[in-house]
Amino acid sequence: MNLADTVRAVLKQKGPAAWSIDATAFVFDALTLMAEKRVGALLVFSQGKLTGVISERDYARKVALKGKESRKTRVSEIMTSPVISVGPEDTVENCMRIMTDGRIRHLAIVEQEKVVGVLSIGDLVKWVISAQQQTIEQLHNYINGKYPG
């Protein structure tokens, strides 16, 4: 596990779950689904095509702060579009750079125009922490003479 690992490796460990909602749904329904699935964002589809992402941040900034009603506002009105996506062969490092530069927290993973997963910044941080723990353990074993050989 390291920064040069691919998104495919992260998805293999995390799983490919990618929750979504239709663009015509109400924001309230999106929030309900996010709460049920314990996620901070949903992919948004319109006529079977990935068209956006709706996040808790979108709700806070575009509904709550503007005095709109979540039961009367459509997902399409507040979603972030276009979707920023990467492929499964992109690296963890590249994804972290894209997320940091774009100030986004979720990336759609798309392969041959099909969504194969979603990564959050939390997923990537867990991956990096795990890689660091692995390195520390290997160094500790080396220092204490417990290395394979």
ZATI-299412 format. One record per residue (C-alpha): residue in three letters; x, y, z. Coordinates in nm, 3 decimals. Each point is the difference from the previous one (the first is absolute). Layout:
<atoms>
@res->ALA, X->X, Y->Y, Z->Z
...
</atoms>
This chain:
<atoms>
@res->MET, X->0.000, Y->0.000, Z->0.000
@res->ASN, X->0.142, Y->0.332, Z->-0.108
@res->LEU, X->-0.076, Y->0.316, Z->-0.193
@res->ALA, X->0.090, Y->-0.165, Z->-0.330
@res->ASP, X->-0.269, Y->-0.266, Z->0.046
@res->THR, X->-0.293, Y->0.011, Z->-0.237
@res->VAL, X->-0.358, Y->0.091, Z->0.069
@res->ARG, X->-0.083, Y->-0.358, Z->-0.101
@res->ALA, X->0.195, Y->-0.127, Z->0.302
@res->VAL, X->-0.183, Y->0.238, Z->0.233
@res->LEU, X->-0.338, Y->-0.101, Z->-0.142
@res->LYS, X->0.089, Y->-0.367, Z->0.037
@res->GLN, X->0.054, Y->0.054, Z->0.373
@res->LYS, X->-0.282, Y->0.251, Z->0.051
@res->GLY, X->-0.257, Y->-0.155, Z->-0.230
@res->PRO, X->-0.170, Y->0.145, Z->-0.307
@res->ALA, X->-0.312, Y->0.137, Z->0.171
@res->ALA, X->-0.108, Y->0.323, Z->-0.166
@res->TRP, X->-0.334, Y->0.136, Z->0.113
@res->SER, X->-0.197, Y->0.212, Z->-0.241
@res->ILE, X->-0.322, Y->0.192, Z->-0.050
@res->ASP, X->-0.193, Y->0.134, Z->-0.296
@res->ALA, X->0.037, Y->0.368, Z->-0.085
@res->THR, X->-0.378, Y->0.048, Z->0.026
@res->ALA, X->-0.015, Y->-0.121, Z->0.362
@res->PHE, X->-0.049, Y->0.248, Z->0.280
@res->VAL, X->0.295, Y->0.106, Z->0.214
@res->PHE, X->-0.179, Y->-0.139, Z->0.307
@res->ASP, X->0.008, Y->-0.347, Z->-0.159
@res->ALA, X->0.370, Y->0.038, Z->-0.072
@res->LEU, X->0.069, Y->0.099, Z->0.361
@res->THR, X->-0.205, Y->-0.295, Z->0.124
@res->LEU, X->0.197, Y->-0.241, Z->-0.220
@res->MET, X->0.333, Y->0.150, Z->0.108
@res->ALA, X->-0.099, Y->-0.045, Z->0.364
@res->GLU, X->-0.117, Y->-0.360, Z->-0.058
@res->LYS, X->0.318, Y->-0.095, Z->-0.183
@res->ARG, X->0.225, Y->0.207, Z->0.227
@res->VAL, X->0.164, Y->0.184, Z->-0.289
@res->GLY, X->0.067, Y->0.367, Z->-0.064
@res->ALA, X->-0.084, Y->0.007, Z->-0.369
@res->LEU, X->-0.200, Y->-0.172, Z->-0.273
@res->LEU, X->0.059, Y->-0.029, Z->-0.370
@res->VAL, X->-0.278, Y->0.160, Z->-0.203
@res->PHE, X->-0.135, Y->-0.162, Z->-0.314
@res->SER, X->-0.233, Y->0.138, Z->-0.263
@res->GLN, X->-0.140, Y->-0.239, Z->-0.260
@res->GLY, X->0.263, Y->-0.257, Z->0.095
@res->LYS, X->0.291, Y->0.242, Z->-0.042
@res->LEU, X->0.226, Y->0.128, Z->0.279
@res->THR, X->-0.068, Y->0.373, Z->0.015
@res->GLY, X->0.104, Y->0.118, Z->0.343
@res->VAL, X->0.075, Y->-0.056, Z->0.366
@res->ILE, X->-0.207, Y->0.120, Z->0.293
@res->SER, X->0.173, Y->0.034, Z->0.335
@res->GLU, X->-0.079, Y->0.117, Z->0.349
@res->ARG, X->0.201, Y->0.310, Z->-0.088
@res->ASP, X->-0.231, Y->0.070, Z->-0.296
@res->TYR, X->-0.298, Y->-0.025, Z->0.233
@res->ALA, X->0.153, Y->0.228, Z->0.261
@res->ARG, X->0.106, Y->0.269, Z->-0.246
@res->LYS, X->-0.278, Y->-0.015, Z->-0.259
@res->VAL, X->-0.307, Y->-0.090, Z->0.204
@res->ALA, X->0.040, Y->0.063, Z->0.372
@res->LEU, X->0.187, Y->0.330, Z->-0.027
@res->LYS, X->-0.228, Y->0.128, Z->-0.277
@res->GLY, X->-0.322, Y->-0.078, Z->0.182
@res->LYS, X->-0.120, Y->-0.256, Z->-0.254
@res->GLU, X->-0.207, Y->-0.301, Z->0.096
@res->SER, X->0.157, Y->-0.342, Z->-0.049
@res->ARG, X->-0.341, Y->-0.159, Z->-0.068
@res->LYS, X->-0.064, Y->0.243, Z->-0.287
@res->THR, X->0.348, Y->0.031, Z->-0.152
@res->ARG, X->0.115, Y->-0.246, Z->-0.265
@res->VAL, X->0.341, Y->-0.161, Z->0.016
@res->SER, X->0.075, Y->0.138, Z->-0.348
@res->GLU, X->-0.031, Y->0.356, Z->0.136
@res->ILE, X->0.284, Y->-0.034, Z->0.248
@res->MET, X->0.223, Y->-0.284, Z->-0.120
@res->THR, X->0.361, Y->0.064, Z->-0.093
@res->SER, X->0.053, Y->-0.045, Z->-0.371
@res->PRO, X->0.192, Y->-0.098, Z->-0.204
@res->VAL, X->0.121, Y->-0.304, Z->0.193
@res->ILE, X->0.371, Y->-0.024, Z->0.063
@res->SER, X->0.104, Y->-0.359, Z->-0.052
@res->VAL, X->0.307, Y->-0.218, Z->-0.030
@res->GLY, X->0.067, Y->-0.346, Z->-0.137
@res->PRO, X->0.086, Y->-0.310, Z->0.199
@res->GLU, X->0.363, Y->0.018, Z->-0.111
@res->ASP, X->0.051, Y->0.351, Z->0.142
@res->THR, X->0.218, Y->0.012, Z->0.311
@res->VAL, X->-0.093, Y->0.084, Z->0.355
@res->GLU, X->0.241, Y->0.294, Z->-0.021
@res->ASN, X->-0.167, Y->0.136, Z->-0.313
@res->CYS, X->-0.344, Y->-0.029, Z->0.161
@res->MET, X->0.117, Y->0.184, Z->0.311
@res->ARG, X->0.144, Y->0.276, Z->-0.221
@res->ILE, X->-0.326, Y->0.032, Z->-0.198
@res->MET, X->-0.207, Y->0.012, Z->0.317
@res->THR, X->0.226, Y->0.252, Z->0.169
@res->ASP, X->0.031, Y->0.227, Z->-0.303
@res->GLY, X->-0.372, Y->-0.019, Z->-0.079
@res->ARG, X->-0.105, Y->0.025, Z->0.366
@res->ILE, X->-0.223, Y->-0.304, Z->-0.042
@res->ARG, X->-0.057, Y->-0.296, Z->0.228
@res->HIS, X->-0.132, Y->-0.266, Z->-0.238
@res->LEU, X->0.120, Y->-0.140, Z->-0.332
@res->ALA, X->-0.197, Y->-0.220, Z->-0.234
@res->ILE, X->0.200, Y->-0.290, Z->-0.138
@res->VAL, X->-0.094, Y->-0.057, Z->-0.363
@res->GLU, X->0.121, Y->-0.272, Z->-0.234
@res->GLN, X->-0.117, Y->-0.012, Z->-0.361
@res->GLU, X->-0.281, Y->0.248, Z->0.078
@res->LYS, X->-0.130, Y->-0.219, Z->0.285
@res->VAL, X->0.017, Y->0.097, Z->0.367
@res->VAL, X->0.198, Y->-0.264, Z->0.188
@res->GLY, X->0.019, Y->0.173, Z->0.338
@res->VAL, X->0.040, Y->0.317, Z->0.202
@res->LEU, X->0.289, Y->0.107, Z->0.219
@res->SER, X->-0.018, Y->0.253, Z->0.278
@res->ILE, X->0.290, Y->0.190, Z->0.145
@res->GLY, X->-0.051, Y->-0.215, Z->0.310
@res->ASP, X->0.055, Y->-0.316, Z->-0.204
@res->LEU, X->0.330, Y->0.136, Z->-0.127
@res->VAL, X->0.113, Y->0.117, Z->0.344
@res->LYS, X->-0.071, Y->-0.349, Z->0.140
@res->TRP, X->0.206, Y->-0.149, Z->-0.283
@res->VAL, X->0.295, Y->0.231, Z->0.072
@res->ILE, X->-0.017, Y->-0.063, Z->0.376
@res->SER, X->-0.004, Y->-0.374, Z->-0.061
@res->ALA, X->0.303, Y->0.035, Z->-0.228
@res->GLN, X->0.184, Y->0.200, Z->0.265
@res->GLN, X->-0.083, Y->-0.256, Z->0.268
@res->GLN, X->0.130, Y->-0.276, Z->-0.226
@res->THR, X->0.326, Y->0.188, Z->-0.056
@res->ILE, X->0.043, Y->0.067, Z->0.372
@res->GLU, X->-0.056, Y->-0.367, Z->0.077
@res->GLN, X->0.253, Y->-0.109, Z->-0.263
@res->LEU, X->0.259, Y->0.247, Z->0.132
@res->HIS, X->-0.066, Y->-0.109, Z->0.357
@res->ASN, X->0.048, Y->-0.365, Z->-0.097
@res->TYR, X->0.318, Y->0.085, Z->-0.191
@res->ILE, X->0.147, Y->0.192, Z->0.293
@res->ASN, X->-0.083, Y->-0.287, Z->0.236
@res->GLY, X->0.140, Y->-0.263, Z->-0.237
@res->LYS, X->-0.340, Y->-0.152, Z->-0.081
@res->TYR, X->0.021, Y->0.045, Z->-0.372
@res->PRO, X->-0.043, Y->-0.287, Z->-0.245
@res->GLY, X->0.315, Y->-0.137, Z->-0.144
</atoms>
